[in-house]
Amino acid sequence: VDKHIYEEILRLGPLQNGQMEYHETARLISVRANSVILQEHDTEAPSPSPSSSQQPHSTKQSVIVACAGTTDLPIAEEAALTLSLSSVPTTRIYDCGVAGLHRILSHLPTLRDPTVGCVIVCAGMDGALPSVVGGLVDVPVVAVP
């Protein structure tokens, strides 16, 4: 969505029961209901459990979104925002193309973190970066041309 379309939508007036936001890099408009925003706010500050001093261990898997360069950035950011807005823990690794192999290798600890359940790789049509990432991790790799 182009920004001028978002601005035209804003001229119609504010949302009555939610918030709308434009994400320029992803060229995406997100709309969140007030009830979802309030629910998320309530879960951000959990009350301490009287029977235990430890916080519950989260078993939620995270997703890494990686992209080779600036051409792939809008698609990668669209994927990352969609995941984040769906409450999926998301890590972005950008500008890690295989032309400079050291760039992806420097992120190896993040890629191999035990909480990572999937890696989405946005990297053009050649398939080089998804192939390299697939050889470095033992989780599913989704290649986005």
Wavefront OBJ file of the C-alpha trace (Angstrom):
o trace
v 0.000 0.000 0.000
v 1.399 3.365 -0.954
v 1.577 6.031 1.726
v -0.798 8.333 -0.152
v -3.502 5.656 0.067
v -2.960 5.450 3.832
v -3.279 9.235 4.055
v -6.563 9.082 2.091
v -7.876 6.484 4.544
v -6.908 8.727 7.461
v -8.967 11.557 5.971
v -12.088 9.407 6.391
v -11.717 9.864 10.137
v -10.296 8.001 13.116
v -11.178 4.410 13.918
v -13.782 4.087 16.637
v -12.557 0.856 18.223
v -8.926 0.459 17.227
v -5.686 1.919 16.031
v -4.298 2.058 12.533
v -0.608 2.359 11.707
v 1.330 2.646 8.453
v 4.623 0.763 8.156
v 6.521 2.483 5.365
v 9.281 -0.066 4.736
v 6.818 -2.958 4.520
v 4.232 -0.806 2.707
v 1.678 -2.237 5.105
v -1.260 -0.870 7.092
v -1.975 -2.631 10.375
v -5.222 -2.257 12.285
v -5.477 -3.412 15.891
v -8.680 -3.579 17.877
v -8.686 -1.734 21.203
v -9.666 -4.974 22.971
v -6.512 -6.675 21.644
v -4.349 -3.734 22.694
v -5.854 -3.788 26.200
v -5.410 -7.563 26.458
v -1.742 -7.286 25.451
v -1.216 -4.501 27.983
v -2.710 -6.677 30.732
v -0.400 -9.614 29.914
v 2.760 -7.471 29.800
v 2.748 -6.988 33.567
v 2.054 -10.432 35.068
v 1.346 -10.527 38.754
v 3.882 -12.440 40.851
v 2.818 -15.918 41.851
v 2.574 -16.327 45.637
v 3.598 -19.988 45.488
v 6.670 -19.538 43.303
v 9.349 -16.896 42.886
v 10.228 -18.091 39.370
v 8.578 -16.779 36.250
v 6.910 -19.442 34.068
v 9.178 -20.720 31.296
v 7.974 -19.722 27.838
v 7.968 -22.540 25.312
v 6.885 -20.312 22.436
v 9.152 -20.737 19.432
v 10.542 -17.665 17.724
v 11.005 -16.978 14.037
v 13.984 -15.303 12.411
v 13.386 -13.206 9.303
v 16.566 -12.723 7.273
v 17.190 -10.855 4.059
v 20.192 -10.428 1.832
v 19.974 -6.766 0.943
v 17.871 -3.655 0.518
v 15.918 -4.986 -2.468
v 14.449 -7.726 -0.282
v 13.815 -5.479 2.719
v 10.128 -4.621 2.057
v 9.166 -8.306 1.753
v 11.203 -9.273 4.808
v 9.715 -6.455 6.847
v 6.198 -7.419 5.778
v 6.827 -10.965 7.036
v 8.407 -9.738 10.279
v 5.570 -7.298 10.990
v 2.915 -9.901 10.244
v 4.568 -12.287 12.693
v 5.079 -9.607 15.345
v 1.495 -8.367 15.068
v 0.394 -11.988 15.511
v 2.364 -12.146 18.794
v 5.051 -14.424 17.377
v 8.501 -13.621 18.809
v 10.466 -12.356 15.813
v 14.116 -11.525 15.229
v 15.269 -9.609 12.164
v 18.640 -10.254 10.509
v 19.056 -7.885 7.581
v 21.890 -7.293 5.113
v 23.360 -10.766 5.481
v 23.781 -11.856 1.873
v 26.208 -14.576 0.854
v 28.374 -12.188 -1.167
v 29.903 -11.383 2.220
v 29.667 -14.773 3.921
v 31.045 -13.334 7.166
v 27.802 -11.330 7.525
v 25.589 -14.407 7.892
v 28.201 -16.311 9.895
v 28.347 -13.493 12.441
v 24.683 -14.255 13.217
v 25.254 -17.973 13.752
v 24.575 -17.879 17.539
v 21.232 -16.169 16.895
v 20.316 -18.569 14.087
v 21.117 -21.604 16.244
v 19.404 -20.357 19.405
v 17.272 -23.180 20.865
v 14.152 -20.973 20.918
v 14.216 -20.546 17.125
v 11.614 -22.714 15.425
v 11.886 -21.441 11.857
v 13.909 -19.103 9.646
v 12.290 -17.133 6.825
v 14.843 -16.020 4.241
v 13.957 -13.319 1.704
v 16.698 -13.247 -0.893
v 15.841 -12.877 -4.542
v 15.528 -15.635 -7.089
v 18.963 -17.253 -6.962
v 18.345 -19.267 -3.791
v 21.898 -18.835 -2.497
v 21.118 -17.394 0.950
v 18.316 -19.861 1.797
v 20.618 -22.730 0.783
v 23.429 -21.456 3.001
v 21.089 -20.851 5.960
v 19.559 -24.294 5.458
v 23.007 -25.813 5.853
v 23.693 -23.857 9.056
v 20.506 -24.564 11.037
v 18.473 -27.612 11.959
v 15.036 -25.944 11.815
v 12.758 -25.407 8.791
v 13.883 -22.677 6.408
v 11.261 -20.911 4.301
v 12.754 -19.374 1.146
v 10.928 -16.310 -0.192
v 12.039 -15.261 -3.684
l 1 2 3 4 5 6 7 8 9 10 11 12 13 14 15 16 17 18 19 20 21 22 23 24 25 26 27 28 29 30 31 32 33 34 35 36 37 38 39 40 41 42 43 44 45 46 47 48 49 50 51 52 53 54 55 56 57 58 59 60 61 62 63 64 65 66 67 68 69 70 71 72 73 74 75 76 77 78 79 80 81 82 83 84 85 86 87 88 89 90 91 92 93 94 95 96 97 98 99 100 101 102 103 104 105 106 107 108 109 110 111 112 113 114 115 116 117 118 119 120 121 122 123 124 125 126 127 128 129 130 131 132 133 134 135 136 137 138 139 140 141 142 143 144 145
